[in-house]
Amino acid sequence: MSKYLSLQYHPHTSKPTKSCIIPSILTTRLTIPKKSSSSAFYGRCSASSIRPMASIEPIQSTHLDENEADPALINDDLKPTTPSQRTFSGWEMASLWIGLVVGVPSYYLAGSLADLGMAWWQGIATVMAANLVLLVPLILTGEPGARYGISFPVLARSSFGIRGAHVPALLRALVGCGWYGIETWIGGEAIFLLLPHSIKHSSLSNVLPWLGTSPLEFSCFIVFWLAQLSIVWKGMEGIRVLEKYSAPILIVLTSCLLIWAYVNAGGFGHMLTLTSNLSSSQFWALFFPSLTANISFWATLALNIPDFTRYAKSQKDQIIGQAGLPIFMGVFTFVGLAVTSSTKVIFGRVISNPIQLLGEIGGFTTIILAIVGISLATITTNIAANVVAPANALVNLSPSKFTFWKGALLTALLGIAFQPWRLLKSSESFVYTWLVGYSALMGPIGGIILADYYIIQKMKLNINDLYTLKKDGSYYYTGGYNLAAMAALTVGIVPVMPGLLQKLEILSSVPDLFITIYNNAWFFSFFAAGIFYWIIRSLSSGKDSEPIDPLLAAPH
């Protein structure tokens, strides 16, 4: 009976209310005079007592009844955040993004495009355009996190199903593990920079063919890998504090590097002379896959941004905090390109790796600042972007077995298995194999979640049903899986696969159509999956929307 009838008393209205719920996600509210007898609450919902359908007011459940939640779906890390936990201000959200942006991979972006033939300004404009596009799904996906206080895996339950949510969460986790390895390798290079010259040129620096790197560099990688784990112990509050106070330090250190390059190179004249050597058709052929690659750079965060916005003080804070992303990316990629081009004037050769550059500058003070700066930049990016999402995904997989810490540890172990030193061997493999390849996974998930939340659910979620395995729950669908979402995910991914397999040299050749789809993987998969999902859900809703007599919902 409790499923269909609920009694609420609102002191501020002096009127108790009775809810007669039709067996669907729609809840109706009936106002009963205060003088009514208690027995009236257990009577039938008569047709005369129900207002016209157009005037029925939907009731939005925003409070979780933990006693009703299934233990297999909840623990402290998966519960909606409480008001006391929502401590991220707009500045702290912006600090999070500054910490994420300032890092070695971001430093490479515009320079990689210049290496491929773009003019300096074209490379920076491409990066900024990509982040302007990405800002839209970032803010839209962050909205339910701030509204309901739920993490990405819990939000995914509403569109993919209670059990089906494991699919997008684990796909996101897989990419996070890969990025964790890349960032940790970069941090290990910073430790390698600290070592005495005699050690760096010893036999330990010889590359082992089976490993793909030297024992010494691999050891530095492991040391940095271990150092990061100590920070994960402090959880989300520790991450908030780390990002908040690291942001100004990183801004100062980045400014110092830019000033050094300007002074020693006599200005940025060399960079300004870097013109495009591409024809118009060649430029556009490079632009779109480059745009996709740069969107893919933060496409992971565009999915699991609720993991952070759930701690925002308000919607305004999450929006303002994220709005600066295109500017942050544009400024930092400008720094990377300006400093890299200046090395041609200063050293007579181009040094694109900032860690190698700091080693060339030399001096004890420079080395110390380099270690502090690169380590700080790497840690702020790595923990926020590549630990939180995989750890939450694993907690969602088995709340009784995984905690945030255990999930983070497994993430770190998988980061080693990705062998990041191989991924970073060239600009081509980094940009077009890794970044574009995984965008085929991120795009359709984002399209499905946004289509479901804004078009199908109309921004109204039943929080209690996100934590139940009851078959009559709103998000149980078919055995816990939303088959429409699974079909849409397949529609988004499959057409991209031929192009990816050709890029990996598994297939020798594929039709040009599949190459075009692959080069625009994020756009294609995002819209293909989202539109397909919307059509399927709309058609199925039409079939299921036969009029239901509210009388059937009430017990006699």
N, C-alpha and C positions, 0 to 999 in steps of 0.2 A: 504494500500500500504506500510506503514512503516514497517509492519511485514516482508515483503519480500525484501524490497530495502532500503539500508542505504547508505548515502553519507558521506565519511570521507575525511578530508584533512590533510596530514602529511607534515608539513613544512620541516622537515629534509630530506624528500625524494623528495620534490617538485613535488609530484604526488598525485592528488586526487584519491581516490579509490571508486569503486562502489561494493556493496555486493548484490549478488543475492542469496537469501536464499531458499533452498529446504525445503518444509514443514516437517522438522524433526529437530533434534538437530544439524545437520550439517550446517555450514555456509561456503559459498565460497567467495573468495575475487578476484575481477577482477581489474587489473590495467589499467587505462584509460589515455592516453596521456593528458598532461596539455592543449593542443590546442583544445581538443575536445569541441564541442559546448555544452551548458547547456542542450539542448533538448535531447542530446544523453543519458543523465542520466535517462530519462523517457521512453526510448525505450525498446524493448524486449531484453531479454538476449539471444542472438542468439547462436546456437550450436557452431558456429565458434569462438565465443569470449570466450568460456569456455575452460580452459586447461583440459587435461586428468584428470580423477578422482583421480588417484594416486598422482597427483602433487598439488591437492587442499589443501590449507593451512587452517586448522581450526582456527577460531577466538574465543578466550576465553574471555568472558565478566567477568571482575573483578570489575567493577564499578557499583554501585547501583544507578539507577535513581529513587530518592525518589518520584518524581511526579507521576511516573507510579505505585508505590507500593500500594497495597491494604491496607487501614487503619486497616482492621481486622487482618493483618499479621505483622504489624510493629509498633514499638515505639522506644524510645531512647535506651532501653535495648536490643532490638533485631536487631538493625542496625549493619552492619559490622563495626568493629573497624577502626578508622582512624589512620594514622601514629603517630599522637601525643598521641594517647591512648596506643600505643604499647610500654610499658615501662618495661616489665619484662625481665631482663637480664638472662643469664644462671645461675648466682649465686642466683638470686631471685627465679627462678624456682626450683633450688635445695633447697633453704630455705623453699619453700612451702612444699616440700616433707619431709624435716626434721621436720617441724612443724606438718605434718600429721602423720609421723611415731612415733614420741615420744608421747606416750599416754598410758593409762592403758590397753586398749584392745590389743595393740601390745605387751605390757609387758607380757601378759598372754599366748601368742601363743605357744612358744616353751615349756613353763612350762606345758601347757595343754597336749601337746604331750608326755612329759615325764611322766605325771600322767597316761597316757594311755598305758605306757609300753616301750616307745622308750628310747634309750640312749640319753644323753645330746647332743652329736654331731649330732645324727640322727635328733633330733627335729630342731636344727638350720639349718642343711643342707636341710631339707624339706621346711622350710620357705624360704630360699634363692633360692632353685630350683623353687618354685612357683612364686617368684617375677621375676626371670629371664624369665620364660615363659610369665608372664604378661607384661613384659617390651615391648615385640613385639607389641601387640595390643595398648598399651599406646602410643607408638611413632607413629604408623601407624594412629591411630584415631586422634592424636594431629596434624598431618600434615595439614588437611584441615582447622583446626582452625587457624593455623599460616599463611597458604596461603591466605585464603579468609577473615579472621577476623570474622568468624561466630560462633555462639554458638551451643551447641549440639542440641537443638530443631530445629534450622534452618537447620543444616546439615541433620537431620533425615527427613526433608521434601523431600530431593532428592531421598531417597530410599523408604520411606513409603508413600509418597504423601503429598501434602500440608495439608490435613486434617488428614491423617493417621499418621502423625508425633506425634499427641497427644498421641497415644498409647504407643510408647516406652518412650516418655518424662514423661508421668504420671506413668508408671511402675517404671522408675528410681526415680521419685519423691517419690513414696510410700516407696521404700527401704531407701531413704535418710531421710524420716521422722522417720522411725524406728531407724536408726543409730543416728539421732539427739537426740531421747529420751534416748538411751543407754549412749551416751557421757554426756548428761546433768545430768543423774542419777549419773554418776561417779563424776562430778563436785560438785553435791549436797553432796556426801559422804565426799568430802574435807571440805565443810562447817561444816558438822556434826562433823568432827575431831576437829574443832576449839572450839566447845562448851565446857563449864565447865563440869567437871565430874558429878556434881550433876544433871544437866539437862539431860545429856546423859543416866542417870540411873533412871530417873523419870518415872512416869506412862505414859508419852507421848511417851516413847520408846517401849511400848508394841505393838506388832503386831496386827492389826485389820484383822481378817480372810477375810472379804469381800474386803478389800483394797489390801491385800497381803504384806503390809509393815506397819511401825509405822507412826503415825501422824507427829512425829518429823522429821523423815527421809524424809517423803513426803514434809514437809514444806521447808526443806533445798533444796530439788530438785526444788521446785518452785522458791525459791530465786535465785538460780543459773540460772534457766530458764529465769527469768526476767533480770538478769545482762547481759546475752549474747545479748539480743535484742538491748541494747543500742549501741553495737558495730556494728550491722548490718546497722545502719543508714548511716555509712560512705561509704558503697558500696565497689566495687572491689578495688579501690585505697587504702582504709583503710585496706582491707585484705592484699594487697601487702606489705604495711608498717608493719603491725602486724607480718606477717610471716618473713619478712626480719630481723627484730630486735629481734624476739623471738628465732630464730634458735640458735644463739650463747649462749643465756642464758640457753636454754634447754640442749645444749651440756655440758655446765659447770656443771649444776645441776645433770645431769645424771652421769657425771664423778665423782662427789663428792660422789654420792650414791654407785658407784662401788668401789671406793677407801675405803669408810667406811666398806663395806662388806669384802673386801680383808684383811684389817688390823685387824678387830675384829674377823674374822673367821680363821686367820692365814693362809690365802691363799685360793685357790679354790679347795683344795684337795678333799673335800666332793663331789663337783660337778663332778670332774673328775672320781670319783668312781661310778657314776650313770651309770650302764650298762643296756643294754636292757634285759628284761625278756621275750622277744618274740621269738618264733621260726621263721625260715625263711618265712614260709607260713603265719604266723600270722603278721609278719612285713609288708609284701607286701599287705596283706588284709587291714592293717591300713594305709599304705603309700598313696595309691591312693585317698581314700576319704579325707585324711589329706591334700594332695596336692591340691585337688579340693577346700577344705575349705579355704586354705591359698590363693589360686588364687581369691576366692570369696571375700576375705577380701578387696581387692582393685578393684574388678571387676566393682564396681559402677563408680570409677574414670576413669577406662579404657573406659567407655562410654562417660562421660561428660567432659573428659579432654579438648575438644575444648573450653569449658567455660573459661579455663585459658590460653591455648596456643594462643587463639585469641589476647591476650595481650602481647605475646612474641615479642621481637624485630626482631627475625629471626627464621628460621627453625633450625639453628645451636644452638641457645639459648634454644629452647624447647627440642632438643635432648640431649644436654649436661646436661641440668638441670634435666632431668628425668633418665639419665643413671645411676645415683648413687643409685636408689631405692633399688636394691637387696643388696647393701652393707649397706645402712642405716638400712634396716630391719634385716639383719643378725647381725649387731653390737648391735642393741637395743634389739633384742630377746636374744642375748648372755647375755647382762646386766640383763635382767629380770630373766633368768634361773640361772645365777651366784649368783645374790643377793638372790633369793628365796632359792636356795640350801644352801647358807651360813646361813640362819636363823635357819636351823636345828642345826648347831653348836653353834650359838650365843644364841638362846633362848630355845633350846631343842625341838622345834617343827617347822614344816614348816609353814611359813606365805607367802602365794602366792599373797595376795592382797597388793599392794604397799602402799595404804592408811592406812590400818591396821598396816603395818610395821612401817610407819613413826609415827603413834600414839604410838607404843611400844617403839620406840627410845626415844620419849619424849623430854622435854626441850623446852623453849620458842623459841629459835632460830630455832630449828628443825621444830617446828610447823609453824612458819612464812614462812620458806623456803618451807615447804611442801605445804602450801596453795598457795603460789606464783607459785611454780613449777607445781603442779597438775592443778591448775586453768588455767595457761598459756598453758600447754600441751593440756588440754581439749578444750579450746577455739580455739586454732590454728587449731586443727583437726576438731572440730565440725562445725565452720563457713565455712571453706574452703570446706570440704568434704560433708557436709550434709545440708547446707543452699542454696548454689549457685545453684545447679542442680534443687531442687524442686521449688525454687523461679523462675528460668528461665522457667521451665516447665509450671508454672501457668501463667506467663506473656505471653508465647506462646499460651496458651489456650484462653486467652482473653486480648489482649494488651490494649484495651480501659478501662478495669476494673481493671486490676492488674498492679501494679508497683513492682519493686524488693522488696521493703519494705513490701508491702501487701502479696506478695508471701512468704516472710520469716516468717511473723507472722502466716500465716496459717500452714506453715511447723512446727513451734514450737508447735502449738496447737495439731496437729496430733501426734507429738512426745510424748505428754502426753498420748494420747489414746492407744499407743502401750504398755504401762505398762512395761517399760524396766527392772524393778526390777524382773519381772518374767523371762525374757529372760536370765538374768545373774545368775540364781539360781544354775547352775552347768556347768562344763566344757562341758559335753555332749550336753546339750541343746544349749549352745552358739555356739559350733563348728559345730555340725552335724545337728541341726534343723534350726537354724537361718542362719548361713553362707552358708551351702550347699543348703538349701532350696531356698534362693533367687538367687543363682547362676543359677538356672533353668530359671530365668527371664532375667538375664543379659547376659548370654552366647549367646542365639540366636539373640538378638538385635545387639550385637557386630559383630557376624558373618555376618548378613545381611548387615549392614552398610559398613563393610570393603569389602565384595564381590561386592557390588554395586559401591562403590567409586573407587576401584582400577581395577576391572575387567570389569564392565559394563560401568561406566562413564569414565574410564581411567583418573581419577584425574581432569577432566574438568567439571566444574559446570557453569551453566548460573545463575549468581547472581540475575538478575532481575526476572527470572522465579521462584526463591525461595520465592518471595514476591508478587506473583500474583495469583488470583483465576480465571484467564481467562482459558477457557477450552482448548485453544490451547497452554497453557504453558507446558514446558517440564516435569513438575513434578505434573501435575494435574491428570494424569492417568485416573482412573474410578471414577468420582465424587469426586476427591480429594484423593482417596485411591489407593495405589498400591496393588492390590489383590495378586500379587506374593509374596510380603513381608509379608502380613497377613497370607498367607498359610504357608510360611516358618517359621514364628513365631510359628504357631500352631504345625508344625512338630517338632520344637525344644523343645517345652514345654510339650506336651501331654505325651510322653513316660516317662517323669520324675515323673509325678504326682502319679502313683501308689506307688512308693517307698516313696515319701513324705508323702502320706496319711498313709502308714504303720508306718512311723517314728512318725507321730503325733498320732498314735494309733486309727485312724479313721477306718482303715482296719486292721483286725487281722493278715492276712498273704497275701503275694503276691508271684508270681514266682521269683526265684532267678535272672532271667534275669533283672527284674525291679529293684531289689536291686542293682545290678551291675551298671545299668544305673544311678540310683540315686546317688551312691557313686562317680560317675564320671560325675556329672550333667553338670558342666561347659564345659568340653571337648566335651561331647556328643552333648549338645544343640548348642554349638558354631559351630561345624563342620557340624552337621546335617542340621541346618537352613541355614548356609552359602552356602553349596554345593547344597542343594535343590533350594535355591533362584537363584543361578547361572545357574543351569540347566533350570529352568522355564523361566528365562529372556532370556537365549540364544535361547531356542526353539521359544519363542514368537517373538524375534527379527528376527529370520530366516524367520518366516511367513510374517513379516511386511516389509521385506527388498527387496520388488520387485522394479526394477528400476523405478525411477520417472524422467520424462522429466523435466529438469530445466526450460524449456519454460513455463510450466504450472504455475510456481511460480511467473512469472512477469506479471504485468498488461499490457494490450494492449494500 
